[in-house]
């Protein structure tokens, strides 16, 4: 497992724990839902700023 996949798994777990969808998380963090999806799948590596807003 690489860093991108680990971040994606943690993002997905936290999102499910809070019972919010990708669209809601993206809206709250100010990023597009497709960006959330790409991060979740380990395809895209978020910048520190995006990661901070997602947290």
C-alpha positions in Angstrom: 0.0 0.0 0.0 1.3 3.4 -0.9 0.7 6.8 0.8 -2.1 7.8 -1.5 -4.0 4.6 -0.9 -3.5 4.9 2.9 -4.9 8.5 2.8 -7.8 7.4 0.7 -8.7 4.5 3.1 -8.5 6.8 6.1 -10.6 9.5 4.4 -13.2 6.9 3.5 -13.3 5.4 7.0 -13.7 8.8 8.6 -16.4 9.8 6.1 -18.4 6.7 6.7 -18.0 7.1 10.5 -19.5 10.6 10.3 -22.1 9.3 7.8 -21.5 11.9 5.2 -21.2 11.5 1.4 -18.4 12.5 -0.9 -20.5 15.4 -2.2 -21.2 16.8 1.3 -17.5 16.4 2.3 -16.4 18.1 -0.9 -18.8 21.0 -0.4 -17.8 21.5 3.3 -14.1 21.4 2.3 -14.4 23.5 -0.7 -13.3 20.9 -3.2 -15.3 19.1 -6.0 -16.7 15.7 -5.2 -14.7 14.2 -8.0 -11.6 15.4 -6.3 -12.7 13.6 -3.1 -13.4 10.5 -5.1 -9.9 10.6 -6.8 -8.3 11.0 -3.4 -10.4 8.2 -1.9 -9.3 5.8 -4.6 -5.6 6.7 -4.3 -5.5 8.2 -7.8 -4.8 11.8 -6.7 -2.5 13.0 -3.9 -4.1 15.9 -2.0 -2.1 19.1 -1.3 -1.5 19.9 2.4 -4.1 22.6 2.1 -6.8 20.3 0.7 -5.9 17.6 3.2 -6.3 20.2 6.0 -9.7 21.3 4.8 -10.9 17.7 4.4 -9.9 17.1 8.0 
